[in-house]
Structure formats: C-alpha cells, structure tokens
Amino acid sequence: MAQGRDRRGLGGKAGRLLTVFHGLLRLCFAAAEPALAAAVKVTDGIAIPYMINTKRIKKVLVARFVAADSSNIDAGREMVSFLRREIARGTSFQVLEVEPPNLPEQPVEDLLKNWTFWKHIAEENGADLVVSGRVGFASHDRSGFVQEDMTSPVTGQKVRRTVYAEREDFELRVNLWFFKGANGALLYQDSFKESQLYEGKSNDTLQAFYELTERLRADILGVLVPQKRQDPRFIFTD
C-alpha cells in the first residue's frame, strides 16, 4: 500500500509539472506571435503644400538674375535657362520665351521694393508671375593630404596611407524672388544652397553647375506646385 501511495503521489506531482510546462509553452508561443508576424515595408507620400497661391497664374516671366562676374560661366544666364526649362517641364504654366528683362542697377534691398519695375515688365510681357533672384557660383581649391585605404602588394593586407590629393569644391547659392504681375508686389522669397567636392582640378565647370541645380530642382518647383515627400512605413500582418 505504501508503494501504491508513492506511485499515486509521484503521478500527481508529474501531472502538476506537466500542466505547468504546458502553460509555459503557451506563454512562450503567445509572446513569440508579434515577432513571427510579417512586416511589409511601404512608401507613404506626404503632400507638401506650395508656397504661393497659383490659382490665377498662367504665364510666368523669368527675368535676369543678379550675379557676380565669373570667368568660367555666366551663372545668371545659365540660371535663367535652368528655371525656364524646369518650370515648363514641372508645372502647367506657360513660360514666356522672351529676352529676359534687364534689372535696374540698385541695391538688392531697394530692388525687392521696386514694385513699379516688376509691374511694368509683367504688363509689358503679359505675365502673371515674375521670377528673378540672385545667384552665386564659385569653386575652391580643396587639395591637401588625405588618408586612404589600400591593399599592400607585398602582404595582401589592407593598410592606411597618407597621400596628397587634388580636389575642387563647387558651391551654388541661389536667392529666388517671386513677384505678382498685377501689382509688382513681392509674394515670396527663398534661399537655396548646394555644394559638391570633386576629385582633380580640371572639372567641367558648366557640368558641375547643372549637377548642383539638379539637386535644387525639387525644392525650387516646390514653391510653385505641391510636392510629395516619400517616407517609409512598416505594416505588421498576422
């Protein structure tokens, strides 16, 4: 009888242990369910509103730019060409293909307040919006000693060495002004800046200019038309 009680006692303890074990298993699987859930990455487009009310704007005039003299390129002329092309491509406005009007020789602060001038050139060309600004484009010598990683031809191991490298930095600064054609008032102004470091010192200046303007294209068009910023999102599924 003692052995019978011992067997019954052992069996009851084993049963309780088994029940606890099953409970722990259920908890483990429950905790693991979120980790086992599939995650799907999607890209969500967030609309960025434009800066100017363009409901009544149909024709856009791009005037000349205030630009510092450069022996390499005419940054002002190139900026006018860039804006004409990109506004025509990226918006529904008609870009007027006329000779860009010359700007009065006066300080920028006074030029921005000269509503009679902006109204005059808008009326003369039938423009609803006039775009102008100031542009600066320059290059700087950034040559110097730099560290680079290389593979040793003797040992085959990666080593770091100091070498002299010729490099050139191009910088583009743009101030854009937008004037209402009906009264010459300044509607909006903004500043943009981009720079790029190039290897060597015989880089194509015009190519560097347009590579930098291309980086500004979305921001500049964002003044006139709504843009979408693509942000990643994760959706968890069972």
C-alpha atoms as one frame of an Amber mdcrd trajectory, in Angstrom:
protein
   0.000   0.000   0.000   2.895   2.241   0.709   4.178   1.658  -2.800   0.714
   2.412  -4.147   0.589   5.730  -2.279   4.114   6.506  -3.529   3.109   5.833
  -7.124  -0.046   7.915  -6.780   1.952  10.718  -5.169   4.576  10.607  -7.970
   1.907  10.583 -10.619   0.162  13.660  -9.106   3.443  15.614  -8.956   4.306
  14.687 -12.534   0.871  15.809 -13.665   1.243  19.155 -11.983   4.691  19.620
 -13.553   3.285  18.717 -16.952   0.472  21.252 -16.538   2.962  23.962 -15.604
   5.146  23.025 -18.598   2.208  23.290 -20.992   1.311  26.657 -19.523   4.850
  27.927 -20.042   4.775  26.725 -23.634   1.557  28.619 -24.277   3.085  31.780
 -22.821   6.193  31.392 -24.978   4.164  30.989 -28.157   1.948  33.927 -27.232
   4.988  36.120 -26.645   6.535  34.997 -29.931   3.485  35.834 -32.045   4.390
  39.523 -32.640   7.922  38.537 -33.617   6.572  35.935 -36.040   4.232  38.467
 -37.646   5.266  39.573 -41.136   6.315  43.196 -41.645   5.643  44.825 -45.019
   7.552  47.979 -45.953   5.552  50.563 -47.879   6.354  54.087 -49.022   3.926
  56.767 -47.984   3.784  60.004 -49.968   3.283  63.053 -47.748   1.998  66.082
 -49.637   3.975  69.295 -49.109   1.899  72.387 -49.959   3.219  75.038 -52.351
   4.311  78.413 -51.028   2.399  80.645 -53.464  -1.272  80.701 -54.375  -1.072
  79.926 -58.095  -4.778  79.596 -58.935  -4.754  82.683 -61.173  -1.264  82.237
 -62.564  -0.992  81.106 -66.177   2.046  82.888 -67.622   5.459  83.122 -65.962
   8.252  85.514 -66.874  11.822  84.725 -65.814  13.824  87.951 -65.590  17.579
  88.319 -65.340  19.483  87.494 -62.161  21.864  89.490 -60.057  25.118  87.557
 -60.436  28.780  88.071 -59.659  31.163  88.118 -62.610  32.747  84.763 -63.371
  35.449  83.994 -65.901  34.175  80.441 -66.359  30.406  80.669 -66.919  27.641
  83.258 -66.912  25.813  81.955 -63.837  22.945  84.415 -64.249  22.221  83.394
 -67.831  22.516  79.693 -67.000  20.137  80.120 -64.072  17.521  81.725 -66.317
  17.810  78.828 -68.784  17.536  76.278 -65.992  14.432  77.873 -64.457  12.680
  78.257 -67.799  13.210  74.627 -68.660  12.263  73.193 -65.256   9.177  75.372
 -64.748   7.960  74.427 -68.220   8.548  70.731 -67.505   7.377  70.558 -63.920
   4.293  72.796 -63.965   1.314  73.610 -66.174   2.327  77.282 -66.513   3.319
  78.882 -69.791   6.896  80.117 -69.568   7.342  83.197 -71.747  10.180  82.761
 -74.253  11.254  86.388 -74.404  14.535  88.174 -73.834  14.971  88.276 -70.035
  14.413  91.891 -68.909  17.421  93.708 -67.505  17.345  94.653 -63.833  17.836
  98.192 -62.523  21.274  98.854 -61.071  20.311  99.324 -57.448  20.907  97.569
 -54.109  19.029  94.308 -53.650  17.015  95.748 -50.762  15.726  98.540 -52.997
  15.206  96.208 -55.947  12.890  93.984 -53.934  10.746  97.025 -53.065  10.697
  98.407 -56.607   7.156  97.249 -57.348   6.752  99.708 -60.228   9.549  97.979
 -62.158   8.225  94.453 -61.623   4.697  95.526 -62.500   5.972  97.247 -65.661
   7.851  94.242 -67.049   4.933  91.969 -66.154   2.459  94.150 -68.053   4.873
  94.545 -70.964   5.135  90.779 -71.383   1.671  89.731 -70.216   2.987  87.805
 -67.208   1.020  86.804 -64.129   4.187  85.983 -62.176   7.750  87.260 -62.457
  10.674  85.193 -61.203  14.114  86.658 -60.582  16.820  86.485 -57.950  20.480
  86.442 -57.139  22.919  83.626 -57.905  26.452  82.938 -56.795  28.623  80.143
 -58.174  32.217  79.611 -57.138  34.927  76.966 -56.949  37.516  76.499 -54.206
  40.747  74.554 -54.156  40.441  71.818 -51.530  43.658  69.985 -52.332  45.566
  68.528 -49.408  46.739  65.410 -47.650  44.116  62.720 -47.090  44.113  59.184
 -45.749  43.116  56.290 -47.962  42.894  52.535 -47.518  44.785  50.255 -49.890
  45.821  46.630 -50.180  49.542  46.021 -49.782  51.001  44.275 -52.855  53.529
  42.566 -50.576  51.435  41.243 -47.710  47.963  41.429 -49.225  46.742  43.187
 -46.085  44.738  46.417 -46.003  46.797  49.367 -44.877  46.102  53.059 -44.480
  48.395  55.655 -46.017  48.527  59.422 -46.326  48.605  60.843 -49.849  48.257
  64.264 -51.465  45.023  64.645 -53.422  43.954  67.402 -55.770  40.307  68.292
 -55.179  37.951  71.081 -56.113  34.818  72.231 -54.323  31.948  73.861 -56.236
  29.324  75.860 -54.373  25.999  77.219 -55.653  23.931  79.806 -53.778  20.553
  80.916 -55.116  18.092  83.514 -53.829  14.749  83.363 -55.646  12.203  86.165
 -55.768   8.605  85.797 -56.916   6.601  88.921 -57.830   2.901  89.281 -58.547
   2.401  90.552 -62.060  -0.750  92.565 -61.284   0.890  94.945 -58.804   4.607
  94.063 -58.678   4.437  93.014 -55.025   6.943  90.528 -53.660   4.986  87.338
 -52.980   7.734  85.071 -51.716  11.497  84.716 -51.490  13.688  81.804 -50.526
  17.353  80.791 -50.402  18.969  77.567 -51.593  22.485  76.227 -51.317  24.338
  73.172 -52.628  27.985  72.152 -52.821  29.962  69.206 -54.155  33.585  68.096
 -53.812  35.190  66.742 -56.995  38.434  64.876 -57.468  41.104  66.607 -59.563
  41.320  70.222 -60.692  40.199  70.002 -64.325  36.500  69.523 -63.750  33.870
  70.767 -66.177  32.531  73.946 -64.565  29.257  74.008 -66.506  28.579  70.355
 -65.745  29.197  70.994 -62.048  26.784  73.933 -62.160  23.967  71.861 -63.634
  24.600  68.936 -61.304  24.103  71.306 -58.377  20.997  72.944 -59.866  19.510
  69.490 -60.426  19.714  68.882 -56.677  17.727  72.064 -56.086  15.080  71.313
 -58.709  12.506  69.702 -56.387  12.834  72.442 -53.747  12.510  75.213 -56.317
   9.476  73.655 -58.020   8.005  73.102 -54.568   7.437  76.852 -54.345   5.015
  76.680 -57.288   3.459  73.215 -57.194   2.728  70.722 -54.380   5.433  68.123
 -53.865   5.363  64.718 -52.204   7.962  63.516 -49.724   8.403  59.752 -49.716
   8.628  58.341 -46.176   8.942  54.585 -45.414   6.280  52.900 -43.274   6.047
  49.360 -41.853   2.749  47.460 -41.726   2.656  44.355 -39.489   0.442  41.485
 -40.661  -0.523  38.207 -38.977
